[in-house]
Structure formats: structure tokens, C-alpha cells
């Protein structure tokens, strides 16, 4: 769990630091806000598209091989940003962000699949909550460190420094990790007995410690029923909540620092610290959400209570806190209310990740990758929608142009309302395949034949 959380931290430092640096990069390279929006969002285009391919690669090769490969590759993509100079600077930034999206796409499908193998059912929400927390720690560190290092080092050296973290992590992780816990040399006899009790298919008392479990992985791999998985009410609700949640969350990683600079008259350095507050609140919320969701599941035995109802209530509360910030002029208090919203919204994060394990059956990695793909399409649309909305409000309501960011804040709140609605309509009984429209049609046809 520590290694996976550290990977999430490093990944989010590399991907989110551009939020604090974007105004400086934009002015130096003389590009518009709309172009900068396209650059920042291009990461999420390839990140979304390559969720399923890289998740399938992780299933075939295992996390031990794939995650270090991904980390080195996304580090190289981040370092490429430092080469953005002159007339080709915009093109280099686009290539860097597109490549970073490809290379980070497989991180969380691999991590979630690993959690399903290394953690018992009553501990998985805490594990996914830890991953969510360290995503936000990485985002917060990216904002803080970018603000601190921008003046003394410049944005190019700052990105080069961030890119070194992933390479160091990749070496250490490959040497320590094994795809199956029973293959790890540090597992003692009592721990191995617990693993065998949870996974009775294991043979032998000591397990296969060779670390080469490709045959086992291949034998357990089953074909993905794509039609049943995609033509499915449960899948649509799971993917829909991720679409709206990711669209709301990405505001902090893209335009929030600029929003603070232009509406609250704060410096880039101060905006980096203020931008970190909701991200740090998310750190606490995801840990709380993971532990609380697991506790509810142990006490009630109900996925509907522990995942669905908890997530829906928290997301609606978030929308209320965000709208309250609209009426507050002081930047610190306004960010404080938005941070409270981020805190309660982040409780829903572990519910979303864990529901793919609860309902994914033998297709956890595929369901998670599909969900995360939809989430990143939501992030991509939100990032590009912000400058378009600002232009629209400024053009049609000139007297309101100075406060056009208020419309963005309203859109931000509505994203969480949409996510709550998806959780409300999700049916959590059985697996996702039990809710497939294709499967139901086949059952009806079979009944008629009988």
C-alpha cells in the first residue's frame, strides 16, 4: 500500500503542477487561455483513451513489470516540458501532456487490481482511500512546490526536478514488489495460511516464491463480455458518477489557482498554497471515507449503505458548501468553504473505487478502467469548458464580465449534484453483469423458448 500510494503522489505531482505554473508558462510563450486549456486537457484525452489498453497490459504482464515501466515513461514525458521554447513551445507542451496521459493511464487499474489480490474484502475501501488521499497529497505538493520553486528555479528546472521522482520509485518498486503476496519473500507461515484461506486455489504450504506467476494469471484470465458490460444500467451509473466527480475535482488541478489570482487578487505563490487547501482536505476525506465505508460494510453487510447512500449524501453536501463560497468575499474563508466541500466529496472516492471490486466479479480491472476512462473524459470537457464559459459570459453580459468566474463556480457545484444523482439510481445488488440489458433480453428469450 505504501508503494502504491507513493506512486500516486509522484504521478499527481507531475500532472497537477502545471495548474500553478500555467499563468507563467502562458505569458512566457505568449499563448491564450483557450490554448492553455487545450494543452492542460490534452493529458486527459490520452489518459482516458488508454485506460483500457494499459489496464489489459497490466493484467497480462502484472503490476511488477508494468508500473515501473509506466513511471519511467511518465517521468520522461514530464521532463519534455522543459524543452518548450520558442515557436515550437506549444507543440512540445502538447506532446508532453499527451504522452503523460498515455503513460499514467495504467497506474490506477493496476493498483486497484493489485488491491483486490493483496487486501481482504473488508479492507479494500481503506486501501483505495489511501490511494485517493495520496493523489491529493501529490496534487497539493505539486501546487506548493511549484509555487516555492518557480521564482528561484524557473518552471523548466522545476519540472525536471519533479520528473526524477518517478525513476527512483520505479527502481525500488521493481526490486521489492511481487504480483501475488504469496510470492513475496517477506511472507511468513501464518500470513501465508491467511492468504490460502482467502484464496483456496493456492497449492502447497509455502507457495510459489519464484515471482513468475504468468501461468496462473493466464489460466485465470477470462474473456470480457463487452456487450453485457457496456449495455448495463449499473455500469452507466458507476461511470456517470465518475464523469461528474472527476469534472469537479479537476477544477483544483487546472483553473482554481487562476480563479484565485483573477477574482481574489492573490499572487501565484499564494494561489499555490490556497490551491493546496482543498487538496489537503481531500487527503483527510478519502482516508475517512475508506475507513468509514469499511466500518459501515462490516456492521450492516450492505453495499447499498456503505457505498451508494454514503457517497450520494456526501456529494450533495459538497455542492452546498461550494455554493456557500459564492457569497464570501474573503479569499481564505471562501477557499475554506470550498475545502469543506472537497472534504465531504472525497469521502465518496473510496466508495467509487471499491464498488468496482464489489460488483466487478472477474472483471475488476476492466470495470475500473472503463469507469476511470469516463471520469477523465469529464475532466477533459470541464477544463475546455471553463474558458468557453468565461468567453460566453463576458461577451453576452459585459457588465458581469468581471465576475464571470461565478458561472464557473456554479458549474463546479452542479458537477457534484450530477454525481450524487448517479449514485442515487445505482442498484448495488449482485454484480454489474446482473444488471445488463443484454443479459435480461437473453433471459426473456430463453424463457419464451422453454
N, C-alpha and C positions, 0 to 999 in steps of 0.2 A: 504493500500500500504506500509506503514511503517513497519508493522508487517511482511509482506511477504518479503520485501527487507532485513529485519534483519535476517530472516530465511535463505535467500540465502547467506548472508555474513557469518553466522556461518557454514553453510554447506560447503562452499568453504574454510574456514579456516581449517576445519577438513580434507577435501580431498586433498588440494593442498600443505599443509605444508610439506608433505613428499618430495616434489621436492627439497627443500633446505636441508632437513635432510638426503637425501638418501645416499650421499657420506659418511657421518659419520656412519650411520647405516650399510652400506655395509662393511666398514672397520672393524667395531667392531664385526660384526657377520661373517666376512670372507666369503662373498658371491660375485659372479661375477656380472658384469654389466648386462649380459643377464638375470640372475636370478632376479636381481633387476627390470629389465624391466618387467618380468613376474609378479612380485609382484605388481608393480605400476599399470600395466594394468589390473590386475585381478578385480580391482574395477569396471572397465568399462564393463567387461563381464557380471557380475550380474546386474549392473546398466542398461545395455541395455536390457537384457532379461526380467527384472521385470518392465520395463516401463509400458507396457500394463496391466499386472495384478494389479499393485498398483494403476494405473490410474482408472481402473474399481472399485477397492476397494474405492477409494476416491469418485467416483460417487455414490456408494451405501451408504457409511457411512457419506459422507460430509467432508469438509476440517477441520471443528472444531474438529472432533474426530481423523481423520487420521493424520493431520500434527503434533500435539503434540506427537502422538504415534511414528511417523517416527523420530522425533527429539530426543526423549529419546533413541530410538534404535540405531540411528547412533552415538550418543554420547557414548553409551556403546561399540560400535564397535571400535571407536577411542581410547577409554581408554584401550582396549585389547592390543593395540600395545605396551604398557608399559611392558607387560608380556613377550615380545620376548627376551628370554635369552637362551644361551647355544645351544645345538644341535637341540632343538625344535623351536628355534627362527624363522627360515624361515617359518615353518608351521604356527606358530602363526601370523606372518605377513600376510601370505596368507589368513588365516581365517578372520583376522581383515578387510582386504581390500574387500574380497568377501562379508562379512556381511555389511560393509559400503555401498557397491553398492546397495544391496537389500534395505536397509533402506532409502537411499536417492532417490531411483528411483521414488517414487510417489510425490516428492516435487513439481516439476515444472508442471506436468499435473494437479495437484490440484490447483496450483497457477494460471495457465492460465485459467482453468475453472472458478475459483473464479473471475478473472478479467473480464470474459465475463458477469458475473452477477452483479458486483459492478460498472462497468465503462460503459459509453455510447460509441457507435462506434467510435466517433471522439476523444476519449481519451485513447483508448486501446494501441496504439503504445507507448505512453508516459509511460503507466503503465508497459508494457513489457520491454521498455527501462530501466526503473528503476530497474526491476529485473536483467537485464543483467549488469547494472552498479554495482549493489551490489554483484553480483557474482564475478566480478573482484576486487571490494574492498576487499571481503573476501580472494580472491587469493593473492592480494597484501599484506594484513595484515598477512596472513599465512606465506608468504615469509619473510617479515620484522621481525615479532615477532619471527619466528623460528630462524632467524639469530641472533637476540639480546639475546634470552633466551638459545640458545644452549650451550654457554660456561658456564654461571653461574648455570644453572639448569640441563643440560643434556637433551637429546632428549626424554627420558621417562617421566620425570616430565612435560616437555613442552606439550606433547600430553595429559597428564592427565588434565592439566590446560585448554587446548582447549576443551576437552570433557565436561567440566562443563557448557559451554555457552548454549548448546542446551537444557539442562534440565531446566535451568532458563527461557529460552524463551518459552518452552512448557507450563509451568505453567501459565505464563502471557497471552499467546495467547488463551488458552482454556477458561480462565475466561472472556476475553474481546470479542472474536470474535463470530459472528453468520454466518451461511452459506448463508443466504439471508439478504441483507441490510435492508429490511423492518421489519425483526425480531429484529433488534438491538434497545436497549432502548434509544440510543442517537439520533435516527432519529426523527426530528421534523415534524410538519404537512406539511410544504412547501416541505421538502425533500421527504416525503412520496408521495406527489402529483406528483413530478417529476418521482419517481420510477414507480408509477402507470401509468403515461403517456407513459413511455418507455416499460412497461410490463403490458398491459391492462388486462391480465388474472387474476390479483390480485383482490380480493374481499374485500369490506369494506373500511372504511375511515382510520382506524388505522392500519390495517394489523394484521397478527397473530404474536404477540411478544413472543410467548412461546418458540421459538427456536427449536421446534420439527417439522421440515418440511419434515420428511421422506415420508409422504404420497404424498406430492406434487412432491418430487423427483422421487418417484416410478411411479407416473402417467405420468411424462414427459419422462421417460426413454423409448427409442426405441431400437429395435434390430439393431445391427451393420451389414450392408451389406458388409461383408468381401471381397467377390469376386469382387464386384464393386469398393470397396475402394482400394484394392491392385492391381488389373489389371487396372491401371489407369495412364495415362501419367502425369497428374498434381501431383499425389501423388509421383510418381517416381522422378520428378524434385524437389519437396519440400524436399523429403527425401535425394536426392542426394546432394543438396546444403548444407544440414546439415551435411552429412557424411564428405564432404571435409572441411567445415568450422570448425567443431569440431576437425578434424585431425590436422588442422593448429593451432588452439587455444591451443590444449593440449600440444604443444611443450613448452609453458611457464610454465605449471603446472608439467612438468616431467623432460625433459632433458636440458632446457635452462640454468639453473644455472650451471649444469655440463659442458655444452658447453662453458660458460663464463670462468669457472675455468680452463679448459683444453686448450682453444685457446687464451684466453686473459690474462692468468696468474693472476687472481684475487682470493682473499680469499673467503671462504664460506660465511663469514659475508657480504662482499662487493657484492658477487654474489646475495645474498638475496635482497639487495637494488636495484641493477641493474635489477634483475628479476622483481621487483615491477614496474619499469617504464612502460613497455608495458601494464601491467595490469591496472595501473592507467590511461594510455591513453585510454584503453578500457572503463573505467568508464565514461570519458568525452564523448567518441564517442557514447556510447549507449544512453545516455541522449539526445545528439544532434540528433542522428538518430531517436529516438522516437518522439521528438518534430517536427523535420523537416518532417518526413514521415506523421504525422498527418496534418501538415500545407499543404503539397502537396495534400493530400487527400481532405481536405476542399476546396482548391482552384480549383483543377482540376476535382474532383469527379472520378478520375481514379485510380484503384488499380494497374494497369499496370505501371503507372508513379510513384506513391507513394511508391510502394513496389518493383516491378520487376526491373525497369530501375535504380532506386536509388541503389539497392543492387548490381546489376551487375557492375555498374561503380565503386563503392567503392571497391569491391573485386579485380577488375583488378588493381586499383591504389595501393592497398596493395601489390600485387605481385611485382610491380615496385619498391616500397620502400625497400622491403626485398632484392631484387637483388642488389640494390644500396649499401646495407650494406656489401656485399661481398667484395667490393673494398676499404673498410675503415679499417685501422689497429687499430686506437684508440678505446678502448672498449666503452667509453662513447658516442662518435659520432656514432659508429656502432649501439649501443643499441638505440640511439636517432632516427636513421632512421627506425629501426625495430619498434620502438614505434609509429612513424608516420604511418607506415603501419597498426599497430594494431588499431590506432585511426580511420582510414578510414574504415577498415574492420568491426569494431564494429558498424558502422552506419547500416550495413546490419542485425545485430542481431535482433532489434525490428521488422524489415520487416519480418524476418523468423517466429518469434513467432506470429506476428499479422496475417500473411497470413493464419495460421491455423484457426483463428477466422473468418477472412473474407470469407474463402472458405470451412470451416468445416461444415457449416449448423448446424444440430443437433448432429454432431459427432466431436465436437471440441476437447474434451479430448482424444478421440481415435486417431484422426489425429495427434495431438500434440505428444502423446505417441509414435506413430509409427515413426514420424519424429525424435524424440529425441532418440529412440532406434537405428536408423540408424546412427545418429551422434556419439553415444557412441561406436558403432562398428568401426567407422572410427578412433576414438581416441584410441581404443584398438589396432588396427592394426598399427597405427603410432608409438605408444610407443614401441611396439615389433619390428617394422621395423627399428628403429634407430640403435640399437646395431648390427642387422644383416647387415645393410648397412655399418656401420663402419668396421665390420669384413671383408666384401667383398672388400671394397676399400683398406683396409690395407693389405689384403692378395694378391690381384692381382696387386696392384700398390704400392710396398714398399716405393718407393721414395716419394709417395704422402701421406703416412700414417699419417704424422703429420698434414695434412690439410684435413683429411677425413671428418671432420665436415662440410666442404664446400659443400659436396654432400648432407648432411642433410639439409643445408640451401636452396639448390636448390629444394629439395623435399618439404620443407616447403612452398616455393613460389608457386610451382605447385599446391598445395592443394587449394590455393585461385583462381588460374586460373580455376580449375575444378568446384569450387563453382559458379564462375561467369558464366560459360557455362550452368550450370543447370538453373540459373535464366533466362538466355537468351532464353532458349527453353520453359520456363513455360508459359502456357496460363492461364491468370487470369480471363477470363470471366466466370461468373456463379460459381457454387460450384465444388468441386473436383469430385463429382459423375456425373456431366455433361460431364466429360472427360473420363469416364470409357469405356474401350474397351468392357466389358461385356454388358453395357447398350446400346452401339451402335449396337452390334450384335443382341440384342433383338429387337431394333427398326427396323432394317432391316428385321428381321424375321416377325415382326408384319405387316410391310408394304407389304411383299410378301403375307401373308395370306389375307390381305384386297384386 
